[in-house]
Amino acid sequence: MTDRMNPAAAAAHDPWEASRLFARRAVGLSLACVAFGLLTGCSGSAEQKQYDVPEALCGIAVQQDLLSPLLPAGKKVTVEERQPLPRRSECRVKVDGEVALLASREWWEQGDGLSTVARSIPQLESAQLQDGTPYVYSGTGGAEEIKSCRSQKYADHVLFAAIQVYGKDVSDAAGMKKLITAYSQGVASSDACR
């Protein structure tokens, strides 16, 4: 007559059985930990912003809570200003060395409306112009005409502000609407309009 021993009793008499029992428990515990990590989203591999979000885009103050949703996760942020053309100024926000966001100010000829400017920005291809609004936006781009801005140097031109997002998996239409509006207001009160 053979009695079936429980696994713990069998392990006490047979070292091989003990190692198999230990291996099964280790695998079970590992699977439980992985499942728990997936369910809670706390696996530790999620990327985060390890940098301080800039408080200005090349001299134009913006609220960090407006800029943050449109920047990707990363470790280091840098902000640099360029002027590729006399009528255009760019502010590049780089995260870990890659351009994540580009804010620009550009004088366009009188008669070039918002739709013309929007067509020149790839991030606005899917955006819909709304009658009566001085701006257009999508989840990854925005542009606004700054009607109150005039310049003696560019008397027959109109100033437009634009923002383009390049960060991977970053898109927030509501956030872009707030950011392009705030950025444009900052540009309107800056030296660019004097």
Solvent accessible surface area in square Angstrom, and as a share of the most:
residue,aa,sasa,rsa
1,M,219,0.98
2,T,132,0.77
3,D,109,0.57
4,R,237,0.86
5,M,104,0.46
6,N,91,0.47
7,P,73,0.46
8,A,63,0.49
9,A,37,0.29
10,A,22,0.17
11,A,19,0.14
12,A,86,0.67
13,H,135,0.60
14,D,57,0.30
15,P,106,0.67
16,W,182,0.64
17,E,34,0.15
18,A,37,0.29
19,S,58,0.38
20,R,125,0.46
21,L,24,0.12
22,F,149,0.62
23,A,51,0.40
24,R,140,0.51
25,R,156,0.57
26,A,43,0.33
27,V,91,0.52
28,G,38,0.36
29,L,121,0.60
30,S,63,0.41
31,L,117,0.58
32,A,57,0.44
33,C,79,0.48
34,V,90,0.52
35,A,47,0.37
36,F,132,0.55
37,G,10,0.10
38,L,136,0.68
39,L,153,0.76
40,T,61,0.36
41,G,56,0.53
42,C,99,0.59
43,S,76,0.49
44,G,75,0.72
45,S,94,0.60
46,A,73,0.56
47,E,143,0.64
48,Q,126,0.56
49,K,75,0.32
50,Q,121,0.54
51,Y,23,0.09
52,D,125,0.65
53,V,20,0.11
54,P,18,0.11
55,E,121,0.54
56,A,37,0.28
57,L,0,0.00
58,C,28,0.17
59,G,70,0.67
60,I,8,0.04
61,A,78,0.60
62,V,10,0.06
63,Q,114,0.51
64,Q,72,0.32
65,D,102,0.53
66,L,32,0.16
67,L,0,0.00
68,S,29,0.19
69,P,63,0.39
70,L,0,0.00
71,L,4,0.02
72,P,24,0.15
73,A,36,0.28
74,G,7,0.07
75,K,141,0.60
76,K,132,0.56
77,V,31,0.18
78,T,59,0.34
79,V,59,0.34
80,E,66,0.30
81,E,99,0.44
82,R,103,0.38
83,Q,114,0.51
84,P,58,0.37
85,L,96,0.48
86,P,101,0.63
87,R,85,0.31
88,R,44,0.16
89,S,20,0.13
90,E,14,0.06
91,C,2,0.01
92,R,53,0.19
93,V,0,0.00
94,K,48,0.20
95,V,7,0.04
96,D,76,0.39
97,G,58,0.55
98,E,127,0.57
99,V,41,0.24
100,A,2,0.02
101,L,0,0.00
102,L,13,0.07
103,A,1,0.00
104,S,3,0.02
105,R,35,0.13
106,E,26,0.12
107,W,19,0.07
108,W,49,0.17
109,E,99,0.45
110,Q,110,0.49
111,G,77,0.74
112,D,45,0.23
113,G,30,0.29
114,L,23,0.12
115,S,41,0.27
116,T,43,0.25
117,V,3,0.02
118,A,10,0.08
119,R,181,0.66
120,S,64,0.41
121,I,12,0.06
122,P,87,0.55
123,Q,28,0.13
124,L,6,0.03
125,E,148,0.67
126,S,90,0.58
127,A,21,0.16
128,Q,143,0.64
129,L,86,0.43
130,Q,104,0.46
131,D,149,0.77
132,G,88,0.85
133,T,42,0.24
134,P,44,0.28
135,Y,38,0.14
136,V,4,0.02
137,Y,55,0.21
138,S,14,0.09
139,G,13,0.13
140,T,39,0.23
141,G,0,0.00
142,G,0,0.00
143,A,0,0.00
144,E,20,0.09
145,E,39,0.17
146,I,9,0.04
147,K,128,0.54
148,S,95,0.62
149,C,0,0.00
150,R,124,0.45
151,S,16,0.10
152,Q,180,0.80
153,K,158,0.67
154,Y,28,0.11
155,A,77,0.60
156,D,92,0.48
157,H,22,0.10
158,V,9,0.05
159,L,2,0.01
160,F,4,0.02
161,A,0,0.00
162,A,9,0.07
163,I,0,0.00
164,Q,15,0.07
165,V,7,0.04
166,Y,106,0.40
167,G,13,0.13
168,K,173,0.73
169,D,136,0.70
170,V,17,0.10
171,S,80,0.52
172,D,47,0.24
173,A,47,0.37
174,A,66,0.51
175,G,10,0.10
176,M,0,0.00
177,K,81,0.34
178,K,121,0.51
179,L,0,0.00
180,I,0,0.00
181,T,40,0.23
182,A,26,0.20
183,Y,1,0.00
184,S,5,0.03
185,Q,118,0.53
186,G,19,0.18
187,V,0,0.00
188,A,35,0.27
189,S,74,0.48
190,S,20,0.13
191,D,115,0.59
192,A,30,0.23
193,C,21,0.12
194,R,183,0.67
